[in-house]
Amino acid sequence: METTPERISELRPDEVFVFGSNAGGLHGGGAARIAHERFGAVWGEGHGRHGQTYAIDTMSGLDVLESEARAFIAYASVHPELRFLLTPVGCGIAGYTPEQVAPLFIGVPPNVTVPVSFAPLL
């Protein structure tokens, strides 16, 4: 399992930055701000693919985060031509631990890199 670089400042054309958002898509801080400023995340869109980003709602509870993780895994599975750089979603502003979040991503396909903190838990 490949791990995601700790700092991502640029993307290749086939790469997608996967970040934690809120349902309203208010990308004001953390990885969401980077996604909006650098990689095409759309203000007001807190779910799914936009530009070279994929937003996962991490602020609406673990049930929603689990559903969003499943939707992301399904999306990544049908897009093997893309490489998805999963950041430690939910472990910043949302306040969850890797132990709470990483298991939600069990089953990610090989075209998804995972945060170092998630790797031992998957």
N, C-alpha and C positions, 0 to 999 in steps of 0.2 A: 504494500500500500504506500503510495507516494504521499509525502507531506507537503502542505502548502507553505510557501515562504512566509516568514514572519512579517516582512514588509513588502508590499506590492505597490510599485510606483508606475509600472507600465505593463501593458498586456500585448501579447501577440494577437494577430487578427482572429485566431481560432480559440482564444481564451475568454472565459466569462468569470467575472468577480462576483462571488456569492456572499451576500452580506445580510446582517440582521437589520430589520426595519420595524416600523410601527404600522398599524393598519392604514393610517392616513397618509403614509408616504412622506412624512415630514423628516427629511434627511438632514437634520441639524448637527449631528455629532457622530463621533466614532467612525466606524467603517462605512456607515450610511453617508456621511458627509463626503468621504473620499469617493464613494461610488457615484455620488451626484456631481461632484466637482470634476472628476477625472474620467469616468468611464460610461457616462450616459444614463445613469439612473434618473428617472423622471420624478420631479417633485409632484406629490399627490398620488403616486402609485406605490403602494406598499407590498405588492405581491408580484411574483413572477419576473419574466424576462423583459428587460428594457435596455437598449444599447448593448454594451458588453457587460451587463450586470444581470443578476438574478436576486430579487428581494424575497426574504423570508420573514414573515411577521413573527417577531420574538417577544412582543410586548403585550399580547392579548391572552397570556396564560399558556401553560404547558400543553393543554389539550390542542389548542390552536397551533402551537409550535410543532407538535407531533404530526398534525394534519398537513402543515406546510412542508415538513421534512419529507413526508410520503409523496406529496405532489412534486417536490423537487427531484427526488430519486426517480420517479416515473419520467419526468422531463429529461433528465440527464441520460436515462437509459435509452430513450428514443433519439438522442442526438449524439451518437458516438463520434461524430466528426468534430465535436467541440471538447475542449478541456476546461472543466469547471474547478475554480480555485475556491474551495469552501473555507471561509474564515471562521473563527470560533464564535459562531452566531449564538446569541443568547447569553454569552459569558462576559459581557461588558455592562452596558447601561441596563439591560434587562435583569441582571443580577443572578443568573443561574450558574451552576458549576458545570465543568465538563462532565462530571459523573451523572448529572441530570440530563444533559443535552446529547452527548455523544451516542448513547444507545438509540436515540431516535433516528440516527443515520446508519444504523446497521443495514447492510445490503446496498450501499452505494456502489455504482458500477466502477470499473477501472479507469474511466475518464474523469473521475473526481479525485482531486487531491484533498487531504484532510488535515486539519490543524494538528500540530505536534501533540497538543494536550488531549486530542480525541483519539489518536492512533492506538494507544494501549487499551482503550476501552471498546474498540471495534473488533 
